[in-house]
């Protein structure tokens, strides 16, 4: 099943209706699947994974004595939403660099303690990078490559790069973006420079686990994939996702994390396609073990629900982490476009070899991008410090908990 996204085309400023090109997507998916199968999905040798988590925080809790597989310890994973540098964001980063390029770390400093304390931190890089000072915001984004360094300085280990803007500057944009991430030490998945890269997940280590990170997008805003590069951007297709997840597991993945750029913009409730695909993917099993251990959604630009589906946590939409003024489908500035969450999931090792790594604790941390200061705000920390924002916290919480996640143990963190 090819996932279809309904609603307006994403830019935060454009109301033009998106018309999915299903025939093209089907051909792209088939070609990408064949190439991926040929390229294989092999895990790296020990110590050779593409990004090693920093592990600057306290060790994640281990399973009960005698229960966990020998030599393994649990880990904490955090994930956040769309990084979408509009022109105002780029200008602020230039100011923060004091005349020396662009510095994106200051605008993320308030959430840096949360990100850096996790064993593994994942972001969503929605835009591609430009070159030579030619940077633009909406509707065709070309961000400074210094974004990657700012993310790494904040503590991120990996980013999903499959998005509706992944082809805003064609193949050259993908090449520049992934090259800048490599230089910054950020692992990436979802777009690719070679068939081999497109056919393999990002391999990471967290605690005692080998983690495979996969990413796919509903479309590329109608832009065709580069000629001769059908593997350049991963397009959502249920059969391909399951095949890739199973290949990653066979190659040694203890935990498979899936990032999906999906859903309907400005809609807080997950749409029918999200619900259907989320159910199908979480129901997929091999020898009784789920093929996917966590789903992280982006694209809607508003916080959406977290839900435990078939025993697996699905975040339908993390919301935006960095964005300028956002305008909804009616053309009105919408404060929800500057709201988001950080998901935090604590995994424990299996009780016996070959068992599932279980999420023992699930949390969400509300965040808000202050358009005045151009800074991400940890909402709960701000409230703790007496700075208000209870209305923002309550609005985010209502969306996140709207499908009953509290009964499955989801709590608000700080």
One Martini backbone bead per residue (centre of mass of N, CA, C, O) as a GRO file, in nm:
protein
  414
    1UNK     BB    1   0.092   0.038   0.025
    2UNK     BB    2   0.040   0.365  -0.059
    3UNK     BB    3   0.083   0.651   0.090
    4UNK     BB    4  -0.158   0.906   0.155
    5UNK     BB    5  -0.181   1.259   0.142
    6UNK     BB    6  -0.392   1.496   0.280
    7UNK     BB    7  -0.412   1.823   0.153
    8UNK     BB    8  -0.186   2.055   0.189
    9UNK     BB    9   0.083   2.197   0.095
   10UNK     BB   10   0.398   2.229   0.214
   11UNK     BB   11   0.517   2.554   0.393
   12UNK     BB   12   0.321   2.748   0.576
   13UNK     BB   13   0.220   2.946   0.304
   14UNK     BB   14   0.058   2.732   0.129
   15UNK     BB   15  -0.262   2.642  -0.053
   16UNK     BB   16  -0.184   2.443  -0.244
   17UNK     BB   17  -0.285   2.160  -0.392
   18UNK     BB   18  -0.206   1.829  -0.361
   19UNK     BB   19  -0.099   1.594  -0.623
   20UNK     BB   20  -0.063   1.281  -0.641
   21UNK     BB   21   0.179   1.050  -0.800
   22UNK     BB   22   0.114   0.728  -0.824
   23UNK     BB   23   0.261   0.610  -1.064
   24UNK     BB   24   0.541   0.718  -0.994
   25UNK     BB   25   0.562   0.596  -0.710
   26UNK     BB   26   0.542   0.300  -0.794
   27UNK     BB   27   0.803   0.297  -0.960
   28UNK     BB   28   0.991   0.396  -0.740
   29UNK     BB   29   0.941   0.172  -0.534
   30UNK     BB   30   1.025  -0.065  -0.710
   31UNK     BB   31   1.311   0.028  -0.773
   32UNK     BB   32   1.406   0.064  -0.480
   33UNK     BB   33   1.359  -0.228  -0.393
   34UNK     BB   34   1.552  -0.364  -0.593
   35UNK     BB   35   1.805  -0.212  -0.504
   36UNK     BB   36   1.796  -0.286  -0.206
   37UNK     BB   37   1.819  -0.590  -0.253
   38UNK     BB   38   2.097  -0.571  -0.396
   39UNK     BB   39   2.254  -0.413  -0.168
   40UNK     BB   40   2.145  -0.462   0.096
   41UNK     BB   41   2.154  -0.520   0.480
   42UNK     BB   42   2.427  -0.445   0.655
   43UNK     BB   43   2.599  -0.463   0.926
   44UNK     BB   44   2.827  -0.339   1.105
   45UNK     BB   45   3.094  -0.349   1.254
   46UNK     BB   46   3.225  -0.336   1.536
   47UNK     BB   47   3.251   0.014   1.577
   48UNK     BB   48   3.119   0.109   1.265
   49UNK     BB   49   2.913   0.302   1.308
   50UNK     BB   50   2.787   0.611   1.196
   51UNK     BB   51   2.689   0.663   1.508
   52UNK     BB   52   2.780   0.758   1.833
   53UNK     BB   53   2.666   0.793   2.119
   54UNK     BB   54   2.741   1.008   2.382
   55UNK     BB   55   2.644   0.953   2.681
   56UNK     BB   56   2.618   1.209   2.907
   57UNK     BB   57   2.438   1.070   3.086
   58UNK     BB   58   2.280   0.871   3.265
   59UNK     BB   59   2.231   0.563   3.293
   60UNK     BB   60   2.032   0.343   3.194
   61UNK     BB   61   1.822   0.124   3.299
   62UNK     BB   62   1.823  -0.188   3.409
   63UNK     BB   63   1.738  -0.483   3.434
   64UNK     BB   64   1.671  -0.720   3.618
   65UNK     BB   65   1.828  -0.934   3.787
   66UNK     BB   66   1.869  -1.207   3.561
   67UNK     BB   67   1.694  -1.106   3.300
   68UNK     BB   68   1.900  -1.005   3.125
   69UNK     BB   69   2.108  -1.005   2.891
   70UNK     BB   70   2.420  -1.040   2.872
   71UNK     BB   71   2.576  -0.715   2.859
   72UNK     BB   72   2.308  -0.553   2.884
   73UNK     BB   73   2.159  -0.227   2.838
   74UNK     BB   74   1.977   0.025   2.858
   75UNK     BB   75   1.785   0.303   2.695
   76UNK     BB   76   1.759   0.644   2.575
   77UNK     BB   77   1.517   0.800   2.361
   78UNK     BB   78   1.509   1.085   2.147
   79UNK     BB   79   1.254   1.298   1.978
   80UNK     BB   80   1.198   1.535   1.709
   81UNK     BB   81   1.095   1.768   1.496
   82UNK     BB   82   1.082   2.004   1.271
   83UNK     BB   83   1.338   2.145   1.071
   84UNK     BB   84   1.249   2.496   0.961
   85UNK     BB   85   1.430   2.732   0.798
   86UNK     BB   86   1.356   3.028   0.778
   87UNK     BB   87   1.462   3.339   0.713
   88UNK     BB   88   1.454   3.429   1.016
   89UNK     BB   89   1.636   3.198   1.115
   90UNK     BB   90   1.885   3.255   0.948
   91UNK     BB   91   1.930   3.542   1.059
   92UNK     BB   92   1.970   3.457   1.355
   93UNK     BB   93   2.218   3.273   1.308
   94UNK     BB   94   2.394   3.504   1.208
   95UNK     BB   95   2.383   3.671   1.466
   96UNK     BB   96   2.489   3.439   1.661
   97UNK     BB   97   2.778   3.435   1.499
   98UNK     BB   98   2.913   3.719   1.481
   99UNK     BB   99   3.015   3.704   1.160
  100UNK     BB  100   3.053   3.362   1.162
  101UNK     BB  101   2.817   3.273   0.994
  102UNK     BB  102   2.632   3.002   1.150
  103UNK     BB  103   2.422   2.964   1.456
  104UNK     BB  104   2.199   2.705   1.596
  105UNK     BB  105   2.244   2.642   1.903
  106UNK     BB  106   2.110   2.874   2.074
  107UNK     BB  107   1.805   2.798   1.992
  108UNK     BB  108   1.860   2.499   2.156
  109UNK     BB  109   1.960   2.532   2.460
  110UNK     BB  110   1.697   2.453   2.635
  111UNK     BB  111   1.714   2.134   2.516
  112UNK     BB  112   2.000   2.017   2.554
  113UNK     BB  113   1.975   1.853   2.821
  114UNK     BB  114   1.777   1.644   2.703
  115UNK     BB  115   1.941   1.547   2.460
  116UNK     BB  116   2.228   1.484   2.601
  117UNK     BB  117   2.111   1.259   2.812
  118UNK     BB  118   2.077   1.079   2.593
  119UNK     BB  119   2.176   0.799   2.412
  120UNK     BB  120   1.954   0.885   2.183
  121UNK     BB  121   1.924   1.129   1.908
  122UNK     BB  122   1.642   1.248   1.708
  123UNK     BB  123   1.581   1.409   1.403
  124UNK     BB  124   1.419   1.645   1.163
  125UNK     BB  125   1.531   1.716   0.835
  126UNK     BB  126   1.347   1.893   0.607
  127UNK     BB  127   1.583   2.031   0.475
  128UNK     BB  128   1.811   2.159   0.263
  129UNK     BB  129   2.131   2.248   0.147
  130UNK     BB  130   2.327   2.500   0.063
  131UNK     BB  131   2.549   2.743  -0.109
  132UNK     BB  132   2.738   3.031  -0.094
  133UNK     BB  133   2.492   3.194   0.058
  134UNK     BB  134   2.236   3.041  -0.081
  135UNK     BB  135   1.959   3.119   0.109
  136UNK     BB  136   1.629   2.980   0.187
  137UNK     BB  137   1.303   2.976   0.229
  138UNK     BB  138   1.006   2.998   0.162
  139UNK     BB  139   0.918   2.737  -0.044
  140UNK     BB  140   1.233   2.699  -0.116
  141UNK     BB  141   1.470   2.527   0.054
  142UNK     BB  142   1.797   2.670   0.177
  143UNK     BB  143   2.021   2.576   0.404
  144UNK     BB  144   2.256   2.600   0.616
  145UNK     BB  145   2.506   2.369   0.701
  146UNK     BB  146   2.522   2.461   1.011
  147UNK     BB  147   2.288   2.299   1.121
  148UNK     BB  148   2.438   2.036   1.180
  149UNK     BB  149   2.620   2.147   1.404
  150UNK     BB  150   2.393   2.243   1.591
  151UNK     BB  151   2.279   1.960   1.640
  152UNK     BB  152   2.534   1.832   1.754
  153UNK     BB  153   2.577   2.039   1.988
  154UNK     BB  154   2.301   1.945   2.122
  155UNK     BB  155   2.310   1.596   2.070
  156UNK     BB  156   2.273   1.480   1.802
  157UNK     BB  157   2.298   1.171   1.602
  158UNK     BB  158   2.026   1.182   1.421
  159UNK     BB  159   1.851   1.202   1.092
  160UNK     BB  160   1.583   1.262   0.912
  161UNK     BB  161   1.543   1.318   0.528
  162UNK     BB  162   1.255   1.245   0.465
  163UNK     BB  163   1.077   1.474   0.250
  164UNK     BB  164   0.899   1.723   0.078
  165UNK     BB  165   1.206   1.885   0.056
  166UNK     BB  166   1.438   1.690  -0.061
  167UNK     BB  167   1.403   1.833  -0.379
  168UNK     BB  168   1.459   2.152  -0.387
  169UNK     BB  169   1.776   2.077  -0.524
  170UNK     BB  170   1.798   1.804  -0.586
  171UNK     BB  171   2.078   1.619  -0.590
  172UNK     BB  172   2.262   1.844  -0.477
  173UNK     BB  173   2.112   1.882  -0.209
  174UNK     BB  174   2.162   1.603  -0.098
  175UNK     BB  175   2.469   1.600  -0.109
  176UNK     BB  176   2.516   1.844   0.079
  177UNK     BB  177   2.363   1.746   0.325
  178UNK     BB  178   2.511   1.473   0.381
  179UNK     BB  179   2.793   1.594   0.392
  180UNK     BB  180   2.746   1.782   0.636
  181UNK     BB  181   2.666   1.556   0.831
  182UNK     BB  182   2.925   1.399   0.820
  183UNK     BB  183   3.109   1.632   0.926
  184UNK     BB  184   2.932   1.658   1.202
  185UNK     BB  185   2.828   1.358   1.298
  186UNK     BB  186   2.557   1.287   1.141
  187UNK     BB  187   2.324   1.078   1.103
  188UNK     BB  188   2.138   0.920   0.817
  189UNK     BB  189   1.793   0.895   0.673
  190UNK     BB  190   1.594   0.887   0.343
  191UNK     BB  191   1.846   0.977   0.184
  192UNK     BB  192   2.064   0.964  -0.123
  193UNK     BB  193   2.373   0.906  -0.324
  194UNK     BB  194   2.329   0.593  -0.324
  195UNK     BB  195   2.214   0.279  -0.347
  196UNK     BB  196   2.343   0.173  -0.088
  197UNK     BB  197   2.239   0.400   0.095
  198UNK     BB  198   1.930   0.355   0.021
  199UNK     BB  199   1.952   0.031   0.130
  200UNK     BB  200   2.022   0.160   0.419
  201UNK     BB  201   2.044   0.214   0.731
  202UNK     BB  202   2.094   0.358   1.022
  203UNK     BB  203   2.365   0.297   1.239
  204UNK     BB  204   2.336   0.234   1.592
  205UNK     BB  205   2.421   0.304   1.940
  206UNK     BB  206   2.249   0.189   2.250
  207UNK     BB  207   2.386   0.081   2.484
  208UNK     BB  208   2.330  -0.267   2.402
  209UNK     BB  209   2.224  -0.159   2.120
  210UNK     BB  210   2.121  -0.213   1.790
  211UNK     BB  211   2.027   0.050   1.567
  212UNK     BB  212   1.769   0.099   1.328
  213UNK     BB  213   1.721   0.366   1.087
  214UNK     BB  214   1.419   0.471   0.929
  215UNK     BB  215   1.297   0.656   0.622
  216UNK     BB  216   0.990   0.830   0.506
  217UNK     BB  217   0.781   0.967   0.239
  218UNK     BB  218   0.492   1.058   0.075
  219UNK     BB  219   0.662   1.297  -0.074
  220UNK     BB  220   0.802   1.578  -0.306
  221UNK     BB  221   0.599   1.793  -0.411
  222UNK     BB  222   0.607   1.653  -0.715
  223UNK     BB  223   0.897   1.591  -0.745
  224UNK     BB  224   1.117   1.435  -0.925
  225UNK     BB  225   1.330   1.207  -0.946
  226UNK     BB  226   1.631   1.167  -1.028
  227UNK     BB  227   1.796   1.074  -1.285
  228UNK     BB  228   1.905   0.753  -1.196
  229UNK     BB  229   1.767   0.809  -0.877
  230UNK     BB  230   1.534   0.619  -0.719
  231UNK     BB  231   1.699   0.630  -0.422
  232UNK     BB  232   1.706   0.932  -0.310
  233UNK     BB  233   1.404   0.881  -0.195
  234UNK     BB  234   1.194   0.767   0.046
  235UNK     BB  235   0.891   0.603  -0.018
  236UNK     BB  236   0.593   0.522   0.087
  237UNK     BB  237   0.573   0.159   0.158
  238UNK     BB  238   0.473  -0.102   0.325
  239UNK     BB  239   0.636  -0.337   0.199
  240UNK     BB  240   0.911  -0.200   0.209
  241UNK     BB  241   0.929  -0.141   0.509
  242UNK     BB  242   0.911  -0.433   0.604
  243UNK     BB  243   1.153  -0.537   0.446
  244UNK     BB  244   1.363  -0.344   0.575
  245UNK     BB  245   1.316  -0.427   0.869
  246UNK     BB  246   1.386  -0.728   0.832
  247UNK     BB  247   1.671  -0.683   0.725
  248UNK     BB  248   1.777  -0.539   0.977
  249UNK     BB  249   1.728  -0.770   1.171
  250UNK     BB  250   1.904  -0.980   1.018
  251UNK     BB  251   2.164  -0.775   1.052
  252UNK     BB  252   2.125  -0.701   1.393
  253UNK     BB  253   1.877  -0.562   1.501
  254UNK     BB  254   1.726  -0.479   1.805
  255UNK     BB  255   1.626  -0.193   1.693
  256UNK     BB  256   1.344  -0.041   1.518
  257UNK     BB  257   1.332   0.279   1.365
  258UNK     BB  258   1.057   0.491   1.246
  259UNK     BB  259   1.033   0.746   0.999
  260UNK     BB  260   0.744   0.966   0.921
  261UNK     BB  261   0.627   1.157   0.645
  262UNK     BB  262   0.299   1.259   0.735
  263UNK     BB  263  -0.014   1.357   0.677
  264UNK     BB  264  -0.208   1.644   0.781
  265UNK     BB  265  -0.204   1.959   0.773
  266UNK     BB  266  -0.327   2.105   1.073
  267UNK     BB  267  -0.396   1.818   1.194
  268UNK     BB  268  -0.430   1.672   1.502
  269UNK     BB  269  -0.554   1.439   1.379
  270UNK     BB  270  -0.517   1.152   1.262
  271UNK     BB  271  -0.542   1.010   0.975
  272UNK     BB  272  -0.643   0.739   0.802
  273UNK     BB  273  -0.363   0.664   0.695
  274UNK     BB  274  -0.213   0.661   0.961
  275UNK     BB  275  -0.387   0.450   1.105
  276UNK     BB  276  -0.351   0.222   0.901
  277UNK     BB  277  -0.040   0.210   0.884
  278UNK     BB  278   0.019   0.184   1.185
  279UNK     BB  279  -0.130  -0.086   1.217
  280UNK     BB  280   0.023  -0.254   1.002
  281UNK     BB  281   0.316  -0.215   1.109
  282UNK     BB  282   0.268  -0.313   1.411
  283UNK     BB  283   0.156  -0.606   1.313
  284UNK     BB  284   0.424  -0.678   1.212
  285UNK     BB  285   0.575  -1.013   1.201
  286UNK     BB  286   0.854  -1.225   1.326
  287UNK     BB  287   0.829  -1.483   1.513
  288UNK     BB  288   0.642  -1.282   1.707
  289UNK     BB  289   0.810  -1.028   1.629
  290UNK     BB  290   0.836  -0.716   1.588
  291UNK     BB  291   0.961  -0.520   1.321
  292UNK     BB  292   0.870  -0.262   1.492
  293UNK     BB  293   0.945  -0.035   1.782
  294UNK     BB  294   0.916   0.264   1.642
  295UNK     BB  295   0.715   0.563   1.570
  296UNK     BB  296   0.797   0.872   1.383
  297UNK     BB  297   0.627   1.173   1.332
  298UNK     BB  298   0.579   1.408   1.056
  299UNK     BB  299   0.452   1.741   0.895
  300UNK     BB  300   0.184   1.880   1.032
  301UNK     BB  301   0.281   2.128   1.245
  302UNK     BB  302   0.142   1.965   1.477
  303UNK     BB  303   0.052   1.822   1.744
  304UNK     BB  304   0.016   1.479   1.805
  305UNK     BB  305  -0.053   1.178   1.882
  306UNK     BB  306  -0.010   0.927   2.110
  307UNK     BB  307   0.025   0.559   2.056
  308UNK     BB  308  -0.062   0.229   2.138
  309UNK     BB  309   0.006  -0.019   1.882
  310UNK     BB  310   0.031  -0.338   1.912
  311UNK     BB  311   0.261  -0.257   2.144
  312UNK     BB  312   0.338   0.016   1.985
  313UNK     BB  313   0.480   0.318   1.950
  314UNK     BB  314   0.302   0.611   1.824
  315UNK     BB  315   0.398   0.910   1.655
  316UNK     BB  316   0.221   1.105   1.453
  317UNK     BB  317   0.320   1.405   1.578
  318UNK     BB  318   0.580   1.633   1.683
  319UNK     BB  319   0.608   1.874   1.530
  320UNK     BB  320   0.773   2.171   1.571
  321UNK     BB  321   1.092   2.309   1.643
  322UNK     BB  322   1.181   2.481   1.381
  323UNK     BB  323   1.024   2.803   1.307
  324UNK     BB  324   0.858   3.033   1.176
  325UNK     BB  325   0.612   3.169   1.050
  326UNK     BB  326   0.287   3.017   1.049
  327UNK     BB  327   0.058   2.910   0.788
  328UNK     BB  328  -0.233   2.804   0.719
  329UNK     BB  329  -0.480   2.698   0.498
  330UNK     BB  330  -0.618   3.002   0.547
  331UNK     BB  331  -0.363   3.215   0.590
  332UNK     BB  332  -0.313   3.198   0.896
  333UNK     BB  333  -0.166   3.256   1.170
  334UNK     BB  334  -0.019   2.973   1.362
  335UNK     BB  335   0.088   2.879   1.675
  336UNK     BB  336   0.108   2.564   1.636
  337UNK     BB  337   0.368   2.586   1.438
  338UNK     BB  338   0.546   2.636   1.734
  339UNK     BB  339   0.480   2.339   1.819
  340UNK     BB  340   0.595   2.062   2.035
  341UNK     BB  341   0.783   1.754   2.079
  342UNK     BB  342   0.947   1.530   2.302
  343UNK     BB  343   1.041   1.209   2.279
  344UNK     BB  344   1.064   0.958   2.551
  345UNK     BB  345   1.241   0.636   2.550
  346UNK     BB  346   1.267   0.347   2.757
  347UNK     BB  347   1.481   0.079   2.717
  348UNK     BB  348   1.476  -0.275   2.761
  349UNK     BB  349   1.605  -0.561   2.779
  350UNK     BB  350   1.576  -0.875   2.732
  351UNK     BB  351   1.510  -1.168   2.907
  352UNK     BB  352   1.589  -1.310   2.630
  353UNK     BB  353   1.713  -1.433   2.369
  354UNK     BB  354   1.537  -1.272   2.101
  355UNK     BB  355   1.394  -1.059   2.230
  356UNK     BB  356   1.233  -0.775   2.323
  357UNK     BB  357   1.266  -0.442   2.331
  358UNK     BB  358   1.131  -0.253   2.588
  359UNK     BB  359   0.909  -0.006   2.676
  360UNK     BB  360   0.909   0.127   3.011
  361UNK     BB  361   0.915   0.441   2.916
  362UNK     BB  362   0.686   0.719   2.846
  363UNK     BB  363   0.743   1.051   2.700
  364UNK     BB  364   0.656   1.406   2.704
  365UNK     BB  365   0.789   1.726   2.576
  366UNK     BB  366   0.713   2.041   2.574
  367UNK     BB  367   0.742   2.276   2.296
  368UNK     BB  368   0.861   2.618   2.201
  369UNK     BB  369   0.871   2.878   1.959
  370UNK     BB  370   1.013   3.189   1.991
  371UNK     BB  371   0.970   3.457   1.778
  372UNK     BB  372   1.124   3.678   1.932
  373UNK     BB  373   1.399   3.513   2.024
  374UNK     BB  374   1.458   3.252   1.866
  375UNK     BB  375   1.358   3.010   2.075
  376UNK     BB  376   1.362   2.724   2.236
  377UNK     BB  377   1.113   2.591   2.464
  378UNK     BB  378   1.081   2.448   2.773
  379UNK     BB  379   0.782   2.443   2.907
  380UNK     BB  380   0.808   2.301   3.185
  381UNK     BB  381   1.053   2.463   3.279
  382UNK     BB  382   0.921   2.740   3.258
  383UNK     BB  383   0.701   2.685   3.468
  384UNK     BB  384   0.894   2.614   3.699
  385UNK     BB  385   1.027   2.920   3.665
  386UNK     BB  386   0.766   3.122   3.628
  387UNK     BB  387   0.699   3.180   3.287
  388UNK     BB  388   0.469   3.008   3.202
  389UNK     BB  389   0.274   2.839   2.941
  390UNK     BB  390   0.012   2.673   3.014
  391UNK     BB  391  -0.147   2.691   2.746
  392UNK     BB  392   0.057   2.537   2.577
  393UNK     BB  393   0.071   2.280   2.739
  394UNK     BB  394  -0.236   2.209   2.721
  395UNK     BB  395  -0.258   2.193   2.413
  396UNK     BB  396  -0.049   1.971   2.371
  397UNK     BB  397  -0.164   1.758   2.567
  398UNK     BB  398  -0.436   1.717   2.430
  399UNK     BB  399  -0.321   1.599   2.169
  400UNK     BB  400  -0.136   1.369   2.278
  401UNK     BB  401  -0.392   1.239   2.466
  402UNK     BB  402  -0.644   1.186   2.259
  403UNK     BB  403  -0.582   0.842   2.248
  404UNK     BB  404  -0.508   0.728   2.550
  405UNK     BB  405  -0.198   0.716   2.653
  406UNK     BB  406  -0.215   0.725   2.965
  407UNK     BB  407  -0.314   0.423   3.006
  408UNK     BB  408  -0.010   0.333   2.885
  409UNK     BB  409   0.199   0.553   3.050
  410UNK     BB  410   0.197   0.835   2.954
  411UNK     BB  411   0.411   1.113   3.025
  412UNK     BB  412   0.522   1.413   3.156
  413UNK     BB  413   0.809   1.587   3.102
  414UNK     BB  414   1.147   1.782   3.162
   0.00000   0.00000   0.00000
